[in-house]
Amino acid sequence: MLMPIKTPVYMDYHATTPVDPRVLETMLPFFSQDFGNASSTDHLFGARAAEAVQKSREQIASLINARPEEIIFTSGATESDNLAIQGVANSYKEKGKHIVTCTTEHKAVLNTCKYLQDLGWSVTYLPVDKFGIVDLAKLEEAITDHTVLISLMFANNEIGTIAPIEEIGRIARAHGVFLHTDAAQAAGHIPVDVDGMNIDLMSISSHKVYGPKGAGALFLRRHGGRVKPLPIIQGGGQERGLRSGTENVPGIVGMGKAFEIARSEMDSESRRLLQWTERMRSAFESKARAEQNGHPIQRLPHNLNMYFKGVDAKALIQMLVHEVAISAGSACTTREVEPSHVLLALGFAPERAYSSVRFGLGRFNTGEEVDFAIEKVLSSVAHLRKIFA
Ligand SMILES: Cc1ncc(COP(=O)(O)O)c(C=O)c1O
């Protein structure tokens, strides 16, 4: 029997994900029963909280092949990006004041770099090809004796393109430069191995992987080379002095459980989601003359970014608002009227950026929802093209 479809169908999993019921269940005792302060361990309340925080560190570390002591809890990937970039810049400014990043990064990285530029650092913004991949030869050319950090994202939040992080890590290591990667969209969705990929700092977020909002972490290498950023928040010295402030114990517990689930279900989940994004892509290409943005193969399995020529993306999203929840790009910039900086960086005209939409599929979607979304998008595209022809 076909399950009835509950609308609107959520297909914006890159913006955020619902908390997995198993995660919520794990978190609940830590609000009002085991509510202790993880730093006040003189009594059992605090000790229980500290133990739970430690367990989460282990769960997260094991997903990314790190050690628990290399996980610093933050409020999310935005804060982790700031701590990584500002922290390294401030700590190593005697070596030099140069950072290398790229044009398609998230605003959490781009605006942090811009902030440092205002304070006197120089930043190289590497270009990308039409699929969103940085040119590795240009990366090598950009590195100077004054470069202290390379910050390149693992997977792009708009077009899903996955960077060649292993090669980038090799280049960074060969030049003795720290590598930071924003893996907010990658960790928990595709394999990430900080050791095998020579990553020194890595930002991760809980709410992109079915954990609660307001929790995140920064992986900070302590073994096989050590990186020591300065803190950006001063206070009581929690998280090895790098992130002061009482730990968000329920959030941290939820993040750990979310990463543990991701570790055991990633393979089957990503296979299922890839089948569905491929089904959508081929329907949109063959029935609506749509074109894919981003890399056709090196992309997140649950991502699909499509260009519908002649269709205003905002009008399409609005028309579908009670049926399918999709977006025109990154959640953090949807209030802007500017075209997506990512699509422009691929070399496309603003017209293409204004006519592109992002589909982000996830754990709680069903095959019926995918077919429903295909049908609704196709009929809305046809309708809008007729009106504006
Ligand atoms: C690539 C990337 N980096 C950083 C962030 C910000 O993450 P958070 O909401 O955890 O601060 C996001 C979320 O949109 C993202 O996609």
The ligand as an SDF file (V2000), in Angstrom:
LIG
                    3D

 16 16  0  0  0  0  0  0  0  0999 V2000
   29.7970   24.5870    4.2300 C   0  0  0  0  0  0  0  0  0  0  0  0
   29.1740   25.2180    5.4230 C   0  0  0  0  0  0  0  0  0  0  0  0
   29.9490   25.8130    6.3360 N   0  0  0  0  0  0  0  0  0  0  0  0
   29.4430   26.3760    7.4410 C   0  0  0  0  0  0  0  0  0  0  0  0
   28.0820   26.3680    7.6790 C   0  0  0  0  0  0  0  0  0  0  0  0
   27.5660   26.9860    8.9510 C   0  0  0  0  0  0  0  0  0  0  0  0
   27.2840   25.9540    9.8530 O   0  0  0  0  0  0  0  0  0  0  0  0
   26.5690   26.2280   11.2460 P   0  0  0  0  0  0  0  0  0  0  0  0
   25.1220   26.4850   10.9230 O   0  0  0  0  0  0  0  0  0  0  0  0
   26.7870   24.9820   12.0300 O   0  0  0  0  0  0  0  0  0  0  0  0
   27.2150   27.4240   11.8680 O   0  0  0  0  0  0  0  0  0  0  0  0
   27.2340   25.7780    6.7500 C   0  0  0  0  0  0  0  0  0  0  0  0
   25.7610   25.8210    6.9440 C   0  0  0  0  0  0  0  0  0  0  0  0
   25.0420   26.3510    6.1160 O   0  0  0  0  0  0  0  0  0  0  0  0
   27.7820   25.1770    5.5960 C   0  0  0  0  0  0  0  0  0  0  0  0
   27.0220   24.5930    4.6880 O   0  0  0  0  0  0  0  0  0  0  0  0
  1  2  1  0
  2  3  1  0
  2 15  2  0
  3  4  2  0
  4  5  1  0
  5  6  1  0
  5 12  2  0
  6  7  1  0
  7  8  1  0
  8  9  2  0
  8 10  1  0
  8 11  1  0
 12 13  1  0
 12 15  1  0
 13 14  2  0
 15 16  1  0
M  END
$$$$
